[in-house]
Amino acid sequence: MNDRALVVVRAGALTTVQDRGRPGYAHLGVPRSGALDPPAAALVNRLAGNGPDAAVLETTLDGCALRPRSAVTVAVGGAPCAVTVDGRPAPWGAPVRVAAGELLDVGRAVAGVRAYVAVSGGVAVEPVLGSRATDLLSGLGPAPLTDGTVLPLGVPAGPPARVDAAPQPRPPAELVLRVTPGPRADWFTARALDDLTTRAYRVSPASNRIGLRTEGPALERAVTGELPSEGMVLGAVQVPPDGRPVVFLADHPTTGGYPVIAVVRAADLPAAAQAVPGTCVRFVAVRRR
């Protein structure tokens, strides 16, 4: 039995293994995937003493519970939540030592959506195309975690960070997404383009790792014909037949047949990972660089 391992006691609503993703394979139809909130994942890795490529766990809303088979250092960040070790309160956003057999419980998010759990040595599942990330769209990488799953751990790369707590941005009360015109902006009326950047939208409960869906005014098409499938990029704002914008996130398809009205700046996408359903969304027009 491998002592460098984690046993999943409570998997939660959706907990997946994530890292920096697998860029460079879009021409093969493989999305980038990876952590939806890359800065949060990178921070917990640093706190736990891991390198930037180490795989972490990404939880959704209600956290998870884990039991290591050997002593490990863990760090929890991203969405703020309660953290306990064998029922004892432990810090969020700081390194925590967990002894062999103790239960690390990552609680329900009190704000935001996704928490990140780094463990010293990183989660060492078998990589696929150079990444350990779970891709919900293509099915590449390990399956979402279930109760009883055993995750192998790597060898620690270095000591944990010497900090009491690391500052992290709070989940957005209002999600502001800067956009530049997309390749099919001319498929929409002038009113639709104005509505996108002046009217308020809200995050839909149907949002997931593939895309942030919105509720709000439908965008009117100027061209009503069919669009041949074409390449899609991270942050593309695609408009399906119901007229409500969808912002493509890490597990987005590499091609799509609905027109892209705009593209969100990459720097604004981590906040989208933490926007709870009902959060106000504003699209702000900016010039191309």
C-alpha positions as CSV (number, residue, x, y, z in Angstrom):
1,M,0.0,0.0,0.0
2,N,1.4,3.4,-1.0
3,D,1.7,5.7,2.1
4,R,2.0,8.8,-0.2
5,A,-1.7,8.9,-0.9
6,L,-5.0,10.6,-0.1
7,V,-8.3,8.8,0.6
8,V,-11.4,10.7,-0.5
9,V,-13.9,10.4,2.4
10,R,-16.4,12.9,1.1
11,A,-16.1,13.9,-2.6
12,G,-18.6,16.8,-2.5
13,A,-20.8,18.0,-5.3
14,L,-18.0,18.1,-7.9
15,T,-14.3,17.8,-7.0
16,T,-11.8,17.3,-9.8
17,V,-8.0,17.1,-10.2
18,Q,-6.7,20.2,-11.9
19,D,-3.3,21.8,-12.9
20,R,-2.3,24.4,-15.5
21,G,-4.1,22.4,-18.2
22,R,-3.0,21.0,-21.6
23,P,-2.5,23.9,-24.0
24,G,-1.5,23.4,-27.6
25,Y,-3.9,20.7,-28.6
26,A,-6.8,22.7,-29.9
27,H,-6.0,21.5,-33.5
28,L,-6.7,18.0,-32.3
29,G,-10.0,19.1,-30.7
30,V,-8.6,19.0,-27.1
31,P,-9.5,21.9,-24.8
32,R,-6.9,23.5,-22.5
33,S,-8.9,22.6,-19.3
34,G,-7.0,23.2,-16.0
35,A,-8.0,25.2,-12.9
36,L,-10.8,27.6,-13.5
37,D,-9.2,30.0,-11.0
38,P,-5.5,29.8,-11.9
39,P,-4.2,32.4,-9.4
40,A,-5.9,30.6,-6.5
41,A,-4.5,27.2,-7.6
42,A,-1.0,28.7,-8.0
43,L,-1.2,30.3,-4.5
44,V,-2.2,27.2,-2.7
45,N,0.6,25.3,-4.5
46,R,3.2,27.9,-3.3
47,L,1.8,27.7,0.3
48,A,2.1,23.9,0.3
49,G,5.7,24.0,-1.0
50,N,4.8,22.7,-4.5
51,G,6.1,23.7,-7.9
52,P,3.7,25.5,-10.3
53,D,2.9,22.4,-12.3
54,A,1.7,20.3,-9.3
55,A,-1.9,19.1,-9.5
56,V,-4.4,20.3,-6.9
57,L,-8.1,19.6,-6.1
58,E,-10.8,21.9,-7.3
59,T,-14.0,21.7,-5.2
60,T,-17.5,23.1,-6.1
61,L,-19.6,24.8,-3.5
62,D,-19.6,22.2,-0.7
63,G,-15.9,21.2,-0.4
64,C,-14.7,17.7,0.3
65,A,-13.1,15.6,3.1
66,L,-9.7,13.8,2.7
67,R,-7.6,11.5,4.9
68,P,-3.9,11.2,4.1
69,R,-2.1,7.9,4.7
70,S,1.1,9.8,5.7
71,A,1.8,13.2,7.2
72,V,1.3,16.0,4.7
73,T,1.1,19.8,4.4
74,V,-2.0,21.1,2.8
75,A,-3.3,24.6,1.9
76,V,-6.8,25.6,1.0
77,G,-7.7,28.8,-0.9
78,G,-10.0,30.1,-3.6
79,A,-13.5,30.4,-2.2
80,P,-13.5,31.1,1.5
81,C,-14.6,28.2,3.6
82,A,-14.2,26.6,7.0
83,V,-11.3,24.1,7.3
84,T,-10.9,21.6,10.1
85,V,-8.5,18.8,10.9
86,D,-10.1,16.0,13.0
87,G,-12.8,18.5,14.0
88,R,-10.3,21.2,15.1
89,P,-10.4,24.5,13.3
90,A,-7.5,25.1,10.9
91,P,-6.6,28.2,8.9
92,W,-7.8,28.9,5.4
93,G,-5.2,30.4,3.1
94,A,-2.2,29.1,5.0
95,P,-0.1,25.9,5.3
96,V,-1.6,23.3,7.6
97,R,0.1,20.1,8.8
98,V,-2.1,17.0,8.7
99,A,-0.9,13.8,10.4
100,A,-1.4,10.4,8.9
101,G,-5.0,9.2,9.4
102,E,-6.4,12.6,10.4
103,L,-9.5,13.9,8.5
104,L,-9.1,17.2,6.6
105,D,-12.5,18.7,6.0
106,V,-12.9,21.5,3.5
107,G,-16.3,23.0,4.3
108,R,-19.0,24.7,2.2
109,A,-18.0,27.9,0.5
110,V,-19.2,30.9,2.5
111,A,-18.6,33.1,-0.6
112,G,-17.6,32.2,-4.2
113,V,-17.9,28.8,-5.8
114,R,-14.6,26.9,-6.0
115,A,-12.0,26.1,-3.4
116,Y,-8.6,24.7,-4.2
117,V,-6.7,22.2,-2.1
118,A,-3.0,21.7,-2.5
119,V,-1.2,18.8,-0.8
120,S,2.6,18.6,-0.5
121,G,4.0,16.7,-3.4
122,G,0.9,17.3,-5.5
123,V,-1.7,14.9,-6.7
124,A,0.2,12.4,-8.8
125,V,-2.4,10.7,-11.0
126,E,-1.2,9.6,-14.4
127,P,-0.9,12.6,-16.8
128,V,-2.7,12.6,-20.2
129,L,-1.1,14.7,-22.9
130,G,1.1,16.3,-20.4
131,S,-1.5,17.3,-17.8
132,R,-3.3,15.7,-14.9
133,A,-6.4,18.0,-15.3
134,T,-9.9,16.6,-15.5
135,D,-11.7,17.8,-18.6
136,L,-15.4,17.5,-18.2
137,L,-16.1,18.0,-21.9
138,S,-13.7,15.6,-23.6
139,G,-13.4,13.1,-20.7
140,L,-9.6,13.3,-20.6
141,G,-7.9,13.1,-17.3
142,P,-9.1,11.4,-14.1
143,A,-12.8,11.1,-13.5
144,P,-14.4,13.5,-11.0
145,L,-13.7,12.2,-7.5
146,T,-16.1,9.8,-5.7
147,D,-16.2,8.7,-2.1
148,G,-13.4,6.1,-1.5
149,T,-11.2,7.2,-4.3
150,V,-7.4,6.9,-3.5
151,L,-5.2,9.6,-5.0
152,P,-1.4,9.0,-5.2
153,L,0.8,11.9,-4.1
154,G,4.2,13.0,-5.4
155,V,7.4,13.7,-3.5
156,P,7.4,17.1,-1.8
157,A,9.4,19.6,-3.8
158,G,10.3,21.9,-0.9
159,P,9.2,23.3,2.5
160,P,5.9,25.0,2.9
161,A,5.7,28.8,2.7
162,R,6.5,30.7,5.9
163,V,3.4,32.8,6.2
164,D,0.6,33.1,8.7
165,A,-2.0,33.9,5.9
166,A,-1.8,34.9,2.3
167,P,-4.2,37.6,1.0
168,Q,-6.6,36.5,-1.7
169,P,-9.2,38.4,-3.7
170,R,-12.8,38.0,-2.4
171,P,-15.3,36.5,-4.8
172,P,-17.0,39.2,-6.9
173,A,-20.1,41.0,-5.7
174,E,-20.4,42.2,-9.3
175,L,-18.6,40.4,-12.1
176,V,-17.0,43.0,-14.5
177,L,-15.8,41.4,-17.8
178,R,-13.8,43.5,-20.2
179,V,-14.6,42.6,-23.8
180,T,-13.3,43.3,-27.3
181,P,-15.4,42.7,-30.4
182,G,-15.6,39.1,-31.5
183,P,-15.1,37.8,-35.0
184,R,-18.9,37.7,-35.6
185,A,-19.9,41.0,-34.0
186,D,-21.4,42.0,-37.4
187,W,-23.9,39.2,-37.1
188,F,-25.7,41.3,-34.5
189,T,-27.7,44.5,-34.6
190,A,-26.4,47.8,-33.3
191,R,-28.9,47.5,-30.5
192,A,-27.6,44.1,-29.5
193,L,-24.1,45.4,-29.4
194,D,-25.3,48.3,-27.2
195,D,-27.3,46.0,-25.0
196,L,-24.3,43.7,-24.3
197,T,-22.3,46.5,-22.9
198,T,-25.0,48.7,-21.2
199,R,-27.5,46.2,-19.8
200,A,-27.1,44.1,-16.7
201,Y,-26.9,40.3,-16.9
202,R,-26.8,37.7,-14.1
203,V,-24.9,34.4,-13.7
204,S,-27.2,31.5,-14.5
205,P,-27.3,28.4,-12.2
206,A,-26.7,26.4,-15.4
207,S,-23.1,27.7,-15.5
208,N,-20.3,25.1,-15.2
209,R,-16.6,24.5,-16.1
210,I,-17.5,24.7,-19.8
211,G,-19.1,28.1,-19.8
212,L,-20.6,30.8,-17.6
213,R,-24.2,31.2,-18.8
214,T,-26.1,34.4,-18.3
215,E,-29.6,35.5,-17.7
216,G,-30.7,38.9,-19.1
217,P,-31.8,40.6,-22.3
218,A,-31.6,38.5,-25.5
219,L,-29.2,39.8,-28.1
220,E,-30.8,40.4,-31.5
221,R,-29.2,38.8,-34.6
222,A,-28.8,40.8,-37.8
223,V,-27.8,37.7,-39.7
224,T,-30.2,34.8,-39.1
225,G,-28.5,32.1,-41.2
226,E,-26.5,29.1,-40.0
227,L,-22.9,29.6,-39.1
228,P,-20.4,26.8,-40.1
229,S,-18.5,25.5,-37.1
230,E,-15.3,27.5,-36.4
231,G,-12.6,27.7,-33.8
232,M,-13.3,28.9,-30.3
233,V,-11.0,30.5,-27.8
234,L,-11.0,30.8,-24.0
235,G,-13.2,33.8,-23.1
236,A,-15.2,33.7,-26.3
237,V,-18.7,35.1,-25.7
238,Q,-20.9,32.9,-27.8
239,V,-24.6,33.6,-28.3
240,P,-26.8,30.5,-28.7
241,P,-30.4,30.7,-30.2
242,D,-31.9,32.0,-27.0
243,G,-29.8,35.2,-27.3
244,R,-28.2,35.0,-23.9
245,P,-24.4,35.3,-23.9
246,V,-22.3,32.3,-22.8
247,V,-18.7,33.0,-21.7
248,F,-16.4,30.0,-22.6
249,L,-14.3,28.8,-19.7
250,A,-11.5,26.2,-19.3
251,D,-13.4,23.1,-20.6
252,H,-14.9,24.9,-23.6
253,P,-15.2,23.2,-26.9
254,T,-12.5,24.0,-29.5
255,T,-15.1,24.6,-32.2
256,G,-18.7,25.9,-32.2
257,G,-21.5,26.9,-34.6
258,Y,-23.0,29.9,-32.8
259,P,-21.6,33.4,-33.5
260,V,-19.1,35.0,-31.1
261,I,-20.0,38.6,-30.4
262,A,-17.1,39.4,-28.1
263,V,-14.0,38.0,-26.3
264,V,-13.4,38.5,-22.6
265,R,-9.9,39.6,-21.4
266,A,-8.1,36.5,-19.9
267,A,-7.3,38.5,-16.7
268,D,-11.0,38.7,-15.9
269,L,-11.8,35.0,-16.2
270,P,-10.6,33.9,-12.7
271,A,-13.3,36.0,-11.1
272,A,-15.9,34.3,-13.3
273,A,-14.9,31.0,-11.6
274,Q,-16.0,32.4,-8.3
275,A,-19.2,34.2,-9.3
276,V,-22.2,32.5,-7.7
277,P,-25.5,32.2,-9.5
278,G,-27.4,35.5,-9.4
279,T,-24.2,37.6,-9.4
280,C,-24.6,40.7,-11.6
281,V,-22.5,40.6,-14.7
282,R,-21.4,43.7,-16.7
283,F,-19.7,43.5,-20.0
284,V,-17.4,46.5,-20.5
285,A,-16.2,47.4,-24.0
286,V,-12.4,48.1,-24.3
287,R,-10.2,48.7,-27.2
288,R,-8.0,46.0,-28.8
289,R,-4.4,46.2,-27.7
